[in-house]
Amino acid sequence: MPGEPEPVPGATPSVPAGASGGAHPRGGAGAGGSGRGRGSVAGDRPTPAPAIGRAGAGCSAGGDGAGGGRVPPGGGPLAGSAGNSDRAAGVEGPAGTAAERAVLLTVALATMLAPLNSTMIAVALPGIMADLGAELALAGWLVTGYLIAMATLQPVAGKLGDRLGRRPLILGALVAFGAASLAAALAPNLAVALAGRIAQGIAGAVLMPNASALLREIGSGSTFGARTGLIGAAAGLAAAVGPPLGGLLDGTLGWRAIFAVNLLLVVPTLVLGWSAVPAATGRRPARAFDTLGAGLLLVTLVGGSATLVLGGRLGSEALRIALAAAVGLAAAGLIAWEWRQADPVVQPRFFRRRAFGAANAGIALSNLAMYSTLLALPLLLRSRPGWLEGTGAVGAGLILTALSVAMVVASPLGGRLADRFGRRWPTVAGLALLTLAAGPLWWLGGAIEPAPLVGVLALMGVGLGLSGAGLQTSAMEAVGRADTGAAAGVYSTSRYLGSIVGSSLLAALLGPLGDSSTGFATVFGLVLGASVLSTAAALALVDRPSPDRP
């Protein structure tokens, strides 16, 4: 879910203290990495093993051996895929040393920023509107602008992290997030508040893929799932805490406190990250950055997200058709251009790898199911007389907490199961539980009672928690370490696009249907269908994804 730190430029070919520099048993000399003789992107240099924190503990960033092979158009073998070995990273356990635990804590705290700010803002909108004299249509952009920035910029940010390294992007994004939060807290008008909010989204988009990629670089592949599960639990906790914390701050200190409180998280994370995040984990690029590809990608994602989020608010049918056509042309141009590039921003050939495509489909569909449920249920609860009597929105929030709490508890377990039994079956089991929980929602529709509803939500949370680590690790392990950030960015964008599609379809399904029971039954039918499809997608995962396997 949201918010993570970013990369640092300029890896050097030297090997830091503590890293082994001998010949890798699988062939080729390697600084903490492997070299099989099949080069990654032509001209790229081997990635050095980063020194973890001040302690100087050697840990491989998975530098791929410079085999020097020519890379054909479209990237040929995926950049960085040759000789990749997560198990060569030399960290046993999700927190093998004090330095590694410090990195893990930095990633966890940074990751909490994005989901916390995604869910905390909603309760403050009435206060912002009253104080700044804004209408709902304009104030709503505080949510929409943040969402679009988070959904669209992550693939580009992840690619930059792959080229430059994690540290400068992570630390820089933390500084930017803090500055944006302060600007929004002090905003004299809605325009400044909106600028600060969008800047938060941009900083969060830089944090997320690079923090996720850093998780892969600090430890062995045998515990990658456990580390990912812990971070998933932190993100879930932040998302669950957001609404009650936002309500408390808005009610006691005013809406500005919702932005200012981020500094209490940003400052300690920045201090910790300054000493903990490895100094250099990127590769030295031999080719110029794919600027045209990045531009086409942003046009495609921003245009597509805006079309989905705004929907009928775009005005005339002709305008919606024109925007959709422009997005389609940009997407076609993006695919055609990226396919011919040796080092593209988004590698189309990623999706030819079964595990990568399945993981992205799984997270998009499961997030569609989750967000459709979370957005529809408050409307259902308010429409049923007597259900929330005397409690109102607080009562609805407490019922929805069943899903969040169960997901937080199940996420670390899901990560450990993925490490022990492989990525596929724990993920399939989790998404099957999501499907099982969606069944009663669809069958009963708007007639479901509060007690079984809490049970259904708890089962959904368990399923989502068990499946999260397997999906995320599968997406990143399906590519070479040199492309981890780009893969993490695409994966996170898939997550957000699933949420955007879910919220857009919800408005379309519940708006025109006058009979609320029929409308909710249709929405929950969509939830069930998305859950079934996500489970089917997970069946295409492999137990141990590898960039050397199609």
Helices and strands as residue ranges (DSSP letters): E 51-52, E 57-58, G 73-75, G 86-88, H 98-120, G 122-124, H 125-132, H 136-139, H 141-152, H 154-164, H 167-185, H 190-217, G 221-223, H 224-252, H 256-260, H 263-276, H 291-310, G 311-314, H 317-339, G 348-352, H 354-383, H 392-421, H 424-444, G 445-447, H 450-477, G 481-483, H 484-510, H 516-538
